[in-house]
Every structure is written in C-alpha cells, then in structure tokens.
Amino acid sequence: MEQTIKKADRLVIKDATPHEIRMAMLRARAIQMDIARACGVTHAAVYRVIEGLSVSHVIREAISAATGISLEELWPETYVVHGGPRKPGHPPAKQLRIKPNS
C-alpha cells in the first residue's frame, strides 16, 4: 500500500489513499459503522479519517485492527516518518517529563 515517489533526490512516502483503505476494509468485511461503534464515534468521524480530513489515532487503530494492516503501512507519513501522531506545539512523547507525586 505504501507509495514512494522520488522527487529531486528525496524520497516522499505517501499514505494509503481513501480508496485503498476502503478496499482493505471490504476485503476484511469491516464497515465504517462497526468501527464507529467500537470507537464510540459517529460513522461520519470514521469517514473523515479515511478521507484524510481529520486525524484520530483511536479511529486509525480501529481501522488497522479491522483490516489487519499495520498503522505504519496505512499511514506511513505519520507513523514511520514522524514517529507517531503529534499535536502541534506538543513535544514528542520521549521528551515529556512527568513529575512523580510526592
């Protein structure tokens, strides 16, 4: 599923297209409504994640589990290149320091 394109001596990794995600879901006999119920969201929220209009790690995990395709294969730009989902302005998980309660 992962698409790679060489652009001016740099490698560009592309996420799976909405069509590829839907085909994987069809092969796995998974429907958007089942994923929505499992995540406690609307089917519209699942649709937006599939279309790339919004990002939800929980919904992406559910799609990955339902299709049997890893997050890294479906969304390599997020999970391979960037090391996982991150909110703008938040440090990567490795840099978070949690003070223990004394």
VEXKOL-299547 format. One record per atom (N, C-alpha, C): atom name; residue number from 1; z, x, y. Coordinates in Angstrom, 1 decimal, decimal comma. Layout:
BEGIN
a:CA&k:NUM&w:Z&u:X&v:Y
...
***
This chain:
BEGIN
a:N&k:1&w:0,0&u:0,8&v:-1,2
a:CA&k:1&w:0,0&u:0,0&v:0,0
a:C&k:1&w:0,0&u:0,8&v:1,3
a:N&k:2&w:0,7&u:1,9&v:1,2
a:CA&k:2&w:0,8&u:2,8&v:2,3
a:C&k:2&w:-0,6&u:3,3&v:2,8
a:N&k:3&w:-0,9&u:3,2&v:4,1
a:CA&k:3&w:-2,2&u:3,6&v:4,6
a:C&k:3&w:-1,9&u:4,9&v:5,4
a:N&k:4&w:-2,7&u:5,9&v:5,2
a:CA&k:4&w:-2,5&u:7,1&v:6,0
a:C&k:4&w:-3,9&u:7,3&v:6,7
a:N&k:5&w:-3,8&u:7,7&v:7,9
a:CA&k:5&w:-5,0&u:8,0&v:8,7
a:C&k:5&w:-4,8&u:9,3&v:9,4
a:N&k:6&w:-5,8&u:10,2&v:9,3
a:CA&k:6&w:-5,7&u:11,5&v:10,0
a:C&k:6&w:-6,3&u:11,3&v:11,4
a:N&k:7&w:-5,5&u:11,5&v:12,4
a:CA&k:7&w:-6,0&u:11,3&v:13,8
a:C&k:7&w:-5,8&u:12,6&v:14,5
a:N&k:8&w:-6,8&u:13,3&v:14,9
a:CA&k:8&w:-6,8&u:14,6&v:15,7
a:C&k:8&w:-5,7&u:15,5&v:15,2
a:N&k:9&w:-5,8&u:15,9&v:13,9
a:CA&k:9&w:-4,8&u:16,8&v:13,3
a:C&k:9&w:-3,4&u:16,3&v:13,2
a:N&k:10&w:-3,2&u:15,0&v:13,2
a:CA&k:10&w:-1,9&u:14,5&v:13,0
a:C&k:10&w:-2,0&u:13,3&v:12,0
a:N&k:11&w:-1,0&u:13,1&v:11,2
a:CA&k:11&w:-1,0&u:12,1&v:10,2
a:C&k:11&w:-0,3&u:10,9&v:10,7
a:N&k:12&w:-1,0&u:9,7&v:10,6
a:CA&k:12&w:-0,4&u:8,5&v:11,0
a:C&k:12&w:-0,2&u:7,6&v:9,8
a:N&k:13&w:1,0&u:7,2&v:9,6
a:CA&k:13&w:1,3&u:6,3&v:8,5
a:C&k:13&w:1,4&u:4,9&v:8,9
a:N&k:14&w:0,7&u:4,0&v:8,3
a:CA&k:14&w:0,7&u:2,6&v:8,6
a:C&k:14&w:1,5&u:1,7&v:7,7
a:N&k:15&w:2,2&u:0,7&v:8,2
a:CA&k:15&w:2,9&u:-0,2&v:7,4
a:C&k:15&w:2,0&u:-1,1&v:6,7
a:N&k:16&w:2,5&u:-1,8&v:5,7
a:CA&k:16&w:1,6&u:-2,8&v:4,9
a:C&k:16&w:1,2&u:-3,9&v:5,9
a:N&k:17&w:0,1&u:-4,4&v:5,7
a:CA&k:17&w:-0,4&u:-5,5&v:6,6
a:C&k:17&w:0,2&u:-6,8&v:6,1
a:N&k:18&w:0,3&u:-7,8&v:7,0
a:CA&k:18&w:0,8&u:-9,1&v:6,6
a:C&k:18&w:0,1&u:-9,6&v:5,3
a:N&k:19&w:-1,2&u:-9,4&v:5,3
a:CA&k:19&w:-2,0&u:-9,8&v:4,1
a:C&k:19&w:-1,5&u:-9,1&v:2,8
a:N&k:20&w:-1,3&u:-7,8&v:2,9
a:CA&k:20&w:-0,8&u:-7,1&v:1,7
a:C&k:20&w:0,6&u:-7,5&v:1,3
a:N&k:21&w:1,4&u:-7,8&v:2,3
a:CA&k:21&w:2,8&u:-8,3&v:1,9
a:C&k:21&w:2,7&u:-9,7&v:1,3
a:N&k:22&w:1,9&u:-10,6&v:1,8
a:CA&k:22&w:1,7&u:-11,9&v:1,2
a:C&k:22&w:1,1&u:-11,8&v:-0,2
a:N&k:23&w:0,2&u:-10,9&v:-0,4
a:CA&k:23&w:-0,4&u:-10,8&v:-1,8
a:C&k:23&w:0,6&u:-10,3&v:-2,7
a:N&k:24&w:1,5&u:-9,3&v:-2,3
a:CA&k:24&w:2,6&u:-8,9&v:-3,2
a:C&k:24&w:3,5&u:-10,0&v:-3,5
a:N&k:25&w:3,8&u:-10,8&v:-2,5
a:CA&k:25&w:4,7&u:-12,0&v:-2,7
a:C&k:25&w:4,1&u:-13,0&v:-3,7
a:N&k:26&w:2,8&u:-13,2&v:-3,6
a:CA&k:26&w:2,1&u:-14,1&v:-4,5
a:C&k:26&w:2,1&u:-13,6&v:-5,9
a:N&k:27&w:1,9&u:-12,3&v:-6,1
a:CA&k:27&w:1,9&u:-11,7&v:-7,4
a:C&k:27&w:3,3&u:-11,8&v:-8,0
a:N&k:28&w:4,3&u:-11,7&v:-7,2
a:CA&k:28&w:5,7&u:-11,8&v:-7,7
a:C&k:28&w:6,2&u:-13,2&v:-7,8
a:N&k:29&w:5,4&u:-14,2&v:-7,4
a:CA&k:29&w:5,7&u:-15,6&v:-7,3
a:C&k:29&w:6,9&u:-15,8&v:-6,4
a:N&k:30&w:6,9&u:-15,1&v:-5,3
a:CA&k:30&w:8,0&u:-15,3&v:-4,3
a:C&k:30&w:7,4&u:-16,1&v:-3,1
a:N&k:31&w:8,2&u:-17,0&v:-2,6
a:CA&k:31&w:7,7&u:-17,8&v:-1,4
a:C&k:31&w:8,7&u:-17,5&v:-0,3
a:N&k:32&w:8,1&u:-17,7&v:0,9
a:CA&k:32&w:8,9&u:-17,4&v:2,1
a:C&k:32&w:10,2&u:-18,3&v:2,2
a:N&k:33&w:10,1&u:-19,5&v:1,7
a:CA&k:33&w:11,3&u:-20,4&v:1,8
a:C&k:33&w:12,4&u:-19,9&v:0,9
a:N&k:34&w:12,1&u:-19,3&v:-0,3
a:CA&k:34&w:13,1&u:-18,8&v:-1,1
a:C&k:34&w:13,8&u:-17,6&v:-0,5
a:N&k:35&w:13,0&u:-16,7&v:0,2
a:CA&k:35&w:13,5&u:-15,6&v:0,9
a:C&k:35&w:14,4&u:-16,0&v:2,0
a:N&k:36&w:13,9&u:-17,0&v:2,7
a:CA&k:36&w:14,7&u:-17,6&v:3,9
a:C&k:36&w:16,1&u:-18,1&v:3,4
a:N&k:37&w:16,1&u:-18,9&v:2,3
a:CA&k:37&w:17,3&u:-19,4&v:1,8
a:C&k:37&w:18,3&u:-18,3&v:1,4
a:N&k:38&w:17,7&u:-17,3&v:0,7
a:CA&k:38&w:18,6&u:-16,1&v:0,3
a:C&k:38&w:19,2&u:-15,4&v:1,4
a:N&k:39&w:18,5&u:-15,3&v:2,6
a:CA&k:39&w:19,0&u:-14,6&v:3,7
a:C&k:39&w:19,7&u:-15,5&v:4,7
a:N&k:40&w:19,7&u:-16,8&v:4,5
a:CA&k:40&w:20,3&u:-17,7&v:5,4
a:C&k:40&w:19,6&u:-17,9&v:6,8
a:N&k:41&w:18,3&u:-17,8&v:6,7
a:CA&k:41&w:17,5&u:-17,9&v:7,9
a:C&k:41&w:16,4&u:-18,9&v:7,7
a:N&k:42&w:15,6&u:-19,2&v:8,8
a:CA&k:42&w:14,5&u:-20,2&v:8,6
a:C&k:42&w:13,3&u:-19,5&v:8,0
a:N&k:43&w:12,4&u:-20,3&v:7,5
a:CA&k:43&w:11,2&u:-19,7&v:7,0
a:C&k:43&w:10,3&u:-19,1&v:8,1
a:N&k:44&w:10,5&u:-19,6&v:9,3
a:CA&k:44&w:9,8&u:-19,0&v:10,5
a:C&k:44&w:10,3&u:-17,6&v:10,8
a:N&k:45&w:11,6&u:-17,3&v:10,5
a:CA&k:45&w:12,1&u:-15,9&v:10,7
a:C&k:45&w:11,4&u:-15,0&v:9,7
a:N&k:46&w:11,3&u:-15,5&v:8,5
a:CA&k:46&w:10,6&u:-14,6&v:7,4
a:C&k:46&w:9,1&u:-14,4&v:7,8
a:N&k:47&w:8,5&u:-15,5&v:8,3
a:CA&k:47&w:7,1&u:-15,4&v:8,8
a:C&k:47&w:7,0&u:-14,3&v:9,9
a:N&k:48&w:7,9&u:-14,3&v:10,8
a:CA&k:48&w:7,8&u:-13,4&v:12,0
a:C&k:48&w:8,0&u:-11,9&v:11,5
a:N&k:49&w:8,8&u:-11,7&v:10,5
a:CA&k:49&w:9,0&u:-10,3&v:9,9
a:C&k:49&w:7,7&u:-9,9&v:9,2
a:N&k:50&w:7,2&u:-10,8&v:8,4
a:CA&k:50&w:5,9&u:-10,5&v:7,6
a:C&k:50&w:4,8&u:-10,2&v:8,6
a:N&k:51&w:4,7&u:-10,9&v:9,7
a:CA&k:51&w:3,6&u:-10,7&v:10,7
a:C&k:51&w:3,9&u:-9,5&v:11,6
a:N&k:52&w:5,1&u:-8,9&v:11,5
a:CA&k:52&w:5,4&u:-7,8&v:12,4
a:C&k:52&w:5,8&u:-8,2&v:13,8
a:N&k:53&w:6,1&u:-9,5&v:14,0
a:CA&k:53&w:6,5&u:-9,9&v:15,3
a:C&k:53&w:8,0&u:-9,7&v:15,6
a:N&k:54&w:8,8&u:-9,5&v:14,5
a:CA&k:54&w:10,2&u:-9,2&v:14,7
a:C&k:54&w:10,6&u:-8,3&v:13,5
a:N&k:55&w:11,8&u:-7,7&v:13,7
a:CA&k:55&w:12,3&u:-6,8&v:12,6
a:C&k:55&w:13,7&u:-7,3&v:12,2
a:N&k:56&w:13,8&u:-7,4&v:10,9
a:CA&k:56&w:15,1&u:-7,8&v:10,3
a:C&k:56&w:15,3&u:-7,0&v:9,0
a:N&k:57&w:16,2&u:-6,1&v:9,0
a:CA&k:57&w:16,5&u:-5,3&v:7,8
a:C&k:57&w:16,8&u:-6,2&v:6,6
a:N&k:58&w:17,6&u:-7,2&v:6,9
a:CA&k:58&w:18,1&u:-8,1&v:5,8
a:C&k:58&w:16,9&u:-8,8&v:5,2
a:N&k:59&w:16,0&u:-9,3&v:6,0
a:CA&k:59&w:14,8&u:-10,0&v:5,5
a:C&k:59&w:13,9&u:-9,0&v:4,8
a:N&k:60&w:13,7&u:-7,9&v:5,4
a:CA&k:60&w:12,8&u:-6,8&v:4,7
a:C&k:60&w:13,4&u:-6,5&v:3,4
a:N&k:61&w:14,7&u:-6,3&v:3,3
a:CA&k:61&w:15,3&u:-6,0&v:2,0
a:C&k:61&w:15,1&u:-7,1&v:0,9
a:N&k:62&w:15,1&u:-8,4&v:1,4
a:CA&k:62&w:14,9&u:-9,5&v:0,5
a:C&k:62&w:13,4&u:-9,5&v:0,0
a:N&k:63&w:12,5&u:-9,3&v:0,9
a:CA&k:63&w:11,1&u:-9,2&v:0,6
a:C&k:63&w:10,9&u:-8,1&v:-0,4
a:N&k:64&w:11,5&u:-6,9&v:-0,2
a:CA&k:64&w:11,4&u:-5,8&v:-1,1
a:C&k:64&w:11,9&u:-6,1&v:-2,5
a:N&k:65&w:13,1&u:-6,8&v:-2,5
a:CA&k:65&w:13,6&u:-7,1&v:-3,8
a:C&k:65&w:12,8&u:-8,2&v:-4,5
a:N&k:66&w:12,3&u:-9,1&v:-3,8
a:CA&k:66&w:11,5&u:-10,2&v:-4,4
a:C&k:66&w:10,1&u:-9,7&v:-5,0
a:N&k:67&w:9,6&u:-8,7&v:-4,3
a:CA&k:67&w:8,3&u:-8,2&v:-4,7
a:C&k:67&w:8,4&u:-7,0&v:-5,6
a:N&k:68&w:9,5&u:-6,4&v:-5,7
a:CA&k:68&w:9,7&u:-5,2&v:-6,5
a:C&k:68&w:9,1&u:-3,9&v:-5,9
a:N&k:69&w:8,7&u:-4,0&v:-4,6
a:CA&k:69&w:8,1&u:-2,9&v:-3,9
a:C&k:69&w:9,2&u:-2,3&v:-2,9
a:N&k:70&w:9,3&u:-1,0&v:-2,9
a:CA&k:70&w:10,4&u:-0,4&v:-2,0
a:C&k:70&w:10,1&u:-0,7&v:-0,5
a:N&k:71&w:11,2&u:-0,6&v:0,2
a:CA&k:71&w:11,1&u:-0,7&v:1,7
a:C&k:71&w:10,2&u:0,4&v:2,2
a:N&k:72&w:10,3&u:1,6&v:1,6
a:CA&k:72&w:9,5&u:2,7&v:2,1
a:C&k:72&w:8,0&u:2,5&v:1,8
a:N&k:73&w:7,7&u:1,8&v:0,8
a:CA&k:73&w:6,2&u:1,5&v:0,6
a:C&k:73&w:5,7&u:0,4&v:1,5
a:N&k:74&w:6,5&u:-0,6&v:1,8
a:CA&k:74&w:6,1&u:-1,7&v:2,6
a:C&k:74&w:6,1&u:-1,4&v:4,1
a:N&k:75&w:7,2&u:-0,7&v:4,5
a:CA&k:75&w:7,3&u:-0,3&v:5,9
a:C&k:75&w:7,6&u:1,2&v:6,1
a:N&k:76&w:6,6&u:2,0&v:5,7
a:CA&k:76&w:6,9&u:3,5&v:5,8
a:C&k:76&w:7,2&u:4,0&v:7,2
a:N&k:77&w:6,6&u:3,4&v:8,2
a:CA&k:77&w:6,8&u:3,9&v:9,5
a:C&k:77&w:8,3&u:3,8&v:9,9
a:N&k:78&w:9,0&u:2,7&v:9,5
a:CA&k:78&w:10,4&u:2,6&v:9,8
a:C&k:78&w:11,3&u:3,3&v:8,8
a:N&k:79&w:11,0&u:3,3&v:7,5
a:CA&k:79&w:11,9&u:3,8&v:6,6
a:C&k:79&w:11,7&u:5,2&v:6,1
a:N&k:80&w:10,5&u:5,7&v:6,3
a:CA&k:80&w:10,1&u:7,1&v:6,0
a:C&k:80&w:10,1&u:8,0&v:7,2
a:N&k:81&w:9,3&u:7,6&v:8,2
a:CA&k:81&w:9,1&u:8,4&v:9,4
a:C&k:81&w:10,4&u:8,4&v:10,2
a:N&k:82&w:11,0&u:7,2&v:10,5
a:CA&k:82&w:12,2&u:7,1&v:11,4
a:C&k:82&w:13,5&u:7,1&v:10,6
a:N&k:83&w:13,5&u:7,1&v:9,3
a:CA&k:83&w:14,7&u:7,2&v:8,6
a:C&k:83&w:15,5&u:5,9&v:8,5
a:N&k:84&w:14,9&u:4,8&v:8,8
a:CA&k:84&w:15,6&u:3,5&v:8,7
a:C&k:84&w:15,6&u:2,8&v:10,0
a:N&k:85&w:16,0&u:1,5&v:10,0
a:CA&k:85&w:16,0&u:0,7&v:11,2
a:C&k:85&w:17,0&u:1,2&v:12,2
a:N&k:86&w:16,6&u:1,2&v:13,4
a:CA&k:86&w:17,5&u:1,6&v:14,5
a:C&k:86&w:17,2&u:0,7&v:15,7
a:N&k:87&w:18,3&u:0,4&v:16,4
a:CA&k:87&w:18,2&u:-0,4&v:17,6
a:C&k:87&w:18,0&u:0,6&v:18,8
a:N&k:88&w:17,2&u:0,3&v:19,8
a:CA&k:88&w:17,0&u:1,2&v:20,9
a:C&k:88&w:18,4&u:1,5&v:21,6
a:N&k:89&w:18,6&u:2,8&v:21,8
a:CA&k:89&w:19,8&u:3,2&v:22,5
a:C&k:89&w:20,9&u:3,5&v:21,6
a:N&k:90&w:20,8&u:3,2&v:20,3
a:CA&k:90&w:21,9&u:3,5&v:19,3
a:C&k:90&w:21,6&u:4,8&v:18,6
a:N&k:91&w:22,6&u:5,6&v:18,4
a:CA&k:91&w:22,4&u:6,9&v:17,7
a:C&k:91&w:22,1&u:6,6&v:16,3
a:N&k:92&w:21,4&u:7,5&v:15,6
a:CA&k:92&w:21,3&u:7,4&v:14,2
a:C&k:92&w:22,6&u:7,3&v:13,5
a:N&k:93&w:22,7&u:6,7&v:12,3
a:CA&k:93&w:23,9&u:6,5&v:11,6
a:C&k:93&w:24,7&u:7,8&v:11,3
a:N&k:94&w:24,0&u:8,9&v:11,1
a:CA&k:94&w:24,7&u:10,1&v:10,8
a:C&k:94&w:25,5&u:10,6&v:12,0
a:N&k:95&w:25,1&u:10,2&v:13,2
a:CA&k:95&w:25,8&u:10,7&v:14,4
a:C&k:95&w:27,0&u:9,8&v:14,8
a:N&k:96&w:27,1&u:8,6&v:14,2
a:CA&k:96&w:28,2&u:7,7&v:14,5
a:C&k:96&w:29,5&u:8,3&v:14,1
a:N&k:97&w:30,4&u:8,2&v:15,0
a:CA&k:97&w:31,8&u:8,7&v:14,7
a:C&k:97&w:32,8&u:7,6&v:14,8
a:N&k:98&w:33,4&u:7,2&v:13,7
a:CA&k:98&w:34,4&u:6,2&v:13,7
a:C&k:98&w:35,7&u:6,8&v:13,6
a:N&k:99&w:36,6&u:6,4&v:14,6
a:CA&k:99&w:37,9&u:6,9&v:14,6
a:C&k:99&w:38,8&u:6,1&v:13,7
a:N&k:100&w:39,6&u:6,8&v:12,8
a:CA&k:100&w:40,4&u:6,1&v:11,9
a:C&k:100&w:41,6&u:5,4&v:12,7
a:N&k:101&w:42,0&u:4,3&v:12,2
a:CA&k:101&w:43,2&u:3,6&v:12,9
a:C&k:101&w:44,4&u:4,4&v:12,5
a:N&k:102&w:45,2&u:4,7&v:13,6
a:CA&k:102&w:46,5&u:5,5&v:13,4
a:C&k:102&w:47,7&u:4,6&v:13,4
***
